[in-house]
Amino acid sequence: MKETDLWTLGVILGLAAVTVITRAFFFISSKPWSLPHWAQRGLQYAPIAALSAVIVPEMVMSQGHLIQTWQDARLFAVMAGAAWYFWRQQSSWAMLGTIVVGTAVYLPLHLGLGW
């Protein structure tokens, strides 16, 4: 087996040091540190923005092309999930309910009818 050279070992140690320092930066400081209000508010939307970026292309496209027919289970699942979300928007279970309702509509249409 080939031995690890000094350059590779130095890179590994350097990357480990950078990782530890950047992740522990907030613990090292003796003063309390907090994000500005605008940054805290923006971070509240990060999970839904990331989920939307992953899900939306899958909902409206099929193999790189826009969906051409209404006989697609994804469209009905999206409509049911959106309806649930807007109906229960103020509830703490709104997000989970949206996923459950969307899945409950999608699976029978996709597996049962073959859409």
N, C-alpha and C positions, 0 to 999 in steps of 0.2 A: 504494500500500500504506500502511496506517495505521501511524504511528509509535508506538513503545512509550512509554507515559507513565511518569513518574517513580515512581508508586505501584507499577506492575507490576514495574519494574526493582528497586525496593526489596524487594518480596516475594520475587522470585527470588533476590536476593543473600542475604536473611535466611534463606530455606530452605536455600540452599547452605551457609551458615555453620553452621547448626544441624546439618545432615547431617555436615559435615566434623568438627565438634567432637565429636559423639556417637560417631562411628565411630573417631576418632583418640584418644579419651579415654584408652584403655588404653596407648597409645604415648607420650602426653605425660607421664604420671606417671613420676617417677624411682624410685619404690619398686616392687618386684615386687608384683603384685596377683594373687590367685587366688580362685576361687569357694570357698565353704564346701563341705564334703564332701556335705552333703545336696543342694545345688544341682547339683553335678557328677553325682551319682547320678540326680537327677531328669531332667537333660538327656539322659542315656543313653536314656531312654524316649520322648523327644520324637519321633524319627522314626517309631517304630512307632505311637505314638498318633495322629500326623497321618495316616499311611497308613490306619489303622483308621477314622478319622473320614471319610475319603473313600471307602473301599472297602466298609465294612459296609452302608451304606444301599443301595448298588448290588447287593449280594449277596442281600439279603432282600426287596427291593422292585422292583416293575416298574410304571412309570407311576404312582407314588404309592400303590400298593396292595401288600400283602404277596403273595408268590408263592403261588399256590393249587394248583400241581401239582408232582409230583416230576419231571416231564419238563422240567426246566430245567437246562441245562448248567452254570450258575453254581453250583448246589448241589453237584454232583459235583466240580467243580473246587475248591471250598472244602474239601470233605471230603478230597480227595486232597492238597491243599496243606497242610492242617492235619496230616494223618497224616505227611507227609514232615517237617514242622517238628518234631513231637514225637518222631519217630524219630531225627532228626539234630540235636537241639536244642543239643548241645554243640559241634557242628562250626562252623567259621568260614564254611562255605558254606550254613548253614541257611536264611538269608533268601533268597539267590539261588535255591537249590534249591526253596524253597517257591513262588516266582514261576514258575520254569520248569515244575515239575510241574503246578501249577494251570493254566498256559497250555496245556501238553501235553494235559491232559484236556479243557479247555474247547473248544479249537479243533475237534477232530474231532466232538465232540458237537454243537456249534453249527453248524459249516459242513457236516458230513457228514449228520447226522440232522435238522438244522433246528430243534433245540431252542432 
